[in-house]
């Protein structure tokens, strides 16, 4: 049991959304707009096999990693305040874990995906979840009492936060996937054990659509979040 707990703790450490001081990540320039088109409020960021659209006024930093175990990026007007992850700071995180370098059974990524990864947002003192969708949930036979299982978990959620100290109200959206041996493992980044996307914006009219835009346009190994969902469910993704 102690090995199971410590292994999950290690995974949490590597996938945690805390941000430590690192060098800024230069965004990839977006294609020039036509003279008559409104300039896009987003710019494309590429960090290794991870790409996404983020607001132009945000700063982006690569996700801290040890021995290349975790990849991805964090973006925020204040990227080094992102480690609070209490919903009070606007920002976005898109990270993944290289399961080939961690060296633990895929079952533990299921535990990480269904565990307290996003507790501060889903059940914290100032934050709560409003909606959740589970696209795949096949519990692995961790105790040996179940038959063969792909051990995959793919879900999305959104919610709100009300900071009692500052009066700041934000909305958030998140996506998490532990491909296991399920069909989502056939796309995305080869060997990835876990994907996590979190976006937080100030509450305002239309913020739900903006959050959905940020999450849907995040891609891992060229595979977008809707395509990961489509692989997990066997459905054709809707338009972006």
PEJOPE-V776269 format. One record per backbone hydrogen bond with DSSP energy under -0.5 kcal/mol. NH is the residue of the N-H (numbers start at 1). CO is the residue of the C=O. E is the energy in kcal/mol with one decimal. If there is no record, write none. Layout:
# PEJOPE-V776269
NH&CO&E, NH&CO&E
This chain:
# PEJOPE-V776269
5&1&-2.4, 6&2&-2.4, 7&3&-2.4, 8&4&-2.1, 9&5&-2.1, 10&6&-2.0, 11&7&-2.1, 12&8&-2.6, 13&9&-2.1, 14&10&-1.9, 15&11&-2.0, 16&12&-1.7, 25&60&-3.6, 26&24&-0.6, 28&44&-1.5, 37&34&-1.8, 43&54&-2.7, 44&28&-0.6, 45&52&-3.1, 47&50&-3.1, 50&47&-1.8, 51&219&-2.2, 52&45&-2.0, 54&43&-2.4, 56&41&-2.4, 58&55&-1.8, 59&76&-2.5, 61&74&-2.9, 62&23&-0.8, 63&72&-2.0, 69&66&-1.7, 71&96&-2.2, 73&94&-2.0, 74&61&-3.0, 75&92&-2.8, 76&59&-2.4, 79&76&-0.7, 81&78&-2.2, 82&79&-0.9, 84&81&-1.4, 85&82&-1.3, 91&200&-2.1, 92&75&-2.6, 93&198&-2.7, 94&73&-2.3, 95&196&-2.5, 96&71&-2.0, 97&194&-1.7, 98&69&-3.3, 99&97&-1.1, 99&191&-1.8, 100&191&-0.6, 101&98&-1.5, 102&98&-1.3, 103&99&-1.7, 108&105&-1.5, 109&106&-1.1, 110&106&-1.1, 111&107&-1.6, 112&108&-2.0, 113&109&-2.5, 114&110&-2.1, 115&111&-0.9, 117&112&-0.5, 117&115&-0.7, 118&115&-0.5, 119&116&-1.1, 121&118&-1.4, 122&118&-2.6, 123&119&-2.5, 128&160&-2.2, 129&122&-1.2, 130&158&-3.1, 131&158&-1.9, 133&156&-2.8, 135&133&-0.6, 135&154&-2.8, 136&154&-1.6, 138&152&-2.7, 139&137&-0.6, 142&140&-2.1, 144&141&-1.3, 153&178&-2.1, 154&136&-2.2, 155&176&-2.5, 156&133&-2.5, 157&174&-2.1, 158&131&-2.0, 159&172&-2.1, 160&128&-2.0, 161&170&-2.5, 162&126&-2.5, 163&168&-2.9, 164&162&-0.7, 167&163&-2.1, 170&161&-2.2, 171&201&-3.1, 172&159&-2.1, 173&199&-2.2, 174&157&-2.9, 175&197&-2.5, 176&155&-2.5, 177&195&-2.2, 178&153&-3.3, 179&177&-0.6, 181&150&-3.4, 182&179&-2.6, 185&182&-1.7, 186&183&-1.7, 187&184&-1.1, 190&188&-0.6, 192&189&-2.0, 193&97&-2.6, 194&97&-0.8, 195&177&-2.4, 196&95&-2.5, 197&175&-2.8, 198&93&-2.5, 199&173&-2.6, 200&91&-3.0, 201&171&-2.6, 203&169&-2.8, 207&204&-1.8, 210&206&-1.6, 211&207&-2.6, 212&208&-2.2, 213&209&-2.1, 214&210&-2.0, 215&211&-2.4, 216&212&-2.7, 217&213&-1.6, 218&215&-1.5, 219&51&-3.0, 220&223&-2.8, 221&49&-3.3, 221&219&-0.5, 222&49&-0.6, 223&220&-1.6, 224&222&-0.6, 225&218&-1.5, 226&216&-0.5, 228&224&-2.0, 229&225&-2.3, 230&226&-2.4, 231&227&-2.2, 232&228&-2.1, 233&229&-2.0, 234&230&-2.3, 235&230&-0.8
